[in-house]
C-alpha cells in the first residue's frame, strides 16, 4: 500500500466543477436523443397497433342499447409508399416585399424536388 494521504477536499471539489457536470449532462442528452429516435422508428414500423374489442352481455328478455361515437370507429390504414421511394412535388409561389417608400420587390418563383417520408 502507498503512504499517500487521501485529500477529501480535492475529492469533493471534483463534484462541483461545472465542466464535469456539463460533460455528464451533454452525454445524457445525446443518449436520450438516440433512444427517442430509435423508439419512435420502432413504434412506427414494428409495434402492432392496439385494437379495441367490446363485449356485450345481454340477458334474455332484457333491453340493451349500443351507441357508437365517431371516435370509436375503426381507422382505415393509409397505404404509405416505401420510405426509399421519394414523393415528387412541384410548387409555385409569389412574394412582395416593401422596406419603405419606393423600395419594394415583387416576384414569382417555383421549385421542384423529391421528399422522403419516413
N, C-alpha and C positions, 0 to 999 in steps of 0.2 A: 504494500500500500504506500501511496505517496504521502508526504508530510504537508501537502498543500492544504491551506485552510479554505473552507468554502465561504465565499463572500455573499452573504444573504442579501445585502443591499444591491449588489450588482445583479444578482439573480432577479430580484423584484423589479428593478428598473427596466429589465427586458420586456416586461409585460406592458409597460406604459409608453413605449416608443410608438409614435404614430405610423412609422414606416412599416413596422411589423403588422400592425392592425390592418393597414391598407392592403398589404400583400395577402393576408388571410381573407379579407372581405372581397377583394377582387377575384381571388381563386374560387370562393364560394359562389359569387355571382356567375362566373363562367361555367361552373359545374351546373348550376341551376338552369342556365340558358340551354345548355346541351341536353339536359334531361327533359326540359319542357318541349323542345323541338322534337326530340325522339318520341316522347309520349304522344304528342299531337299527331305525328305521322302514324304511329301505331294505332291510335284511335280511329284515324281517318280510313285506313286501308285494311286493318286486320281484326279489329274488335267487332264482334257481332252486335247488331242493333238490338235493343231490348224490345220485346213485343209484350203487349198487354193482353191478358186474357180476362174474360169476365164470365164468372159462373153465376147462373141464375137458378135458384132453387125455388120451385113453386109447389105448394101443397095442393092436393086435389080439392076442387070446389073453392078455390081462392082466386082472387083477382090480383093481377100484377101489371104494373106499367113500367115500361122501359123507355127511357128517352136518351137520345144521344145528342151531345152538343157537337158543333163543328170541330172543336178541339180534339175530340176523341176519334175522328175519322182517321183511317189509315193513310199514311203518307205514301204517295207514289214516288218510287225511286226514279230520279232523273238519270238517264244514262249519260255518263261523262266519257269524254274521249280519253284515251291513254295519255298519261302526263308527258310522254316524249313526243307526241304529235302536237305541233303548235296550232293555235287558233289564230287565223289571219284576220286582220282588221284594217279598215281604211276609214279615216275620219277627216273632216274638214272643219275649219274654224275661221272666225273673223275677229279682229280686235280694233280697238280705238283707244288711243292714249292722249292725254292732254296735260301739259305741265305749265300751263299759263296761257296768256293771250298770244295767239299766233304760233305757239309751239304745240303742234299736235301731229300725231301719227295715226294712220289707219292702214289696214291691210287685211289680206286674207291668206290662208295657207292650208296645208293639208299634210297628212302623214300616213304612211302605211307601215305595217310591221306584223310580227307574229308574237303571240303571247303564250307562254307555257302555264297551264293551270294545274296546280298541284292539288 
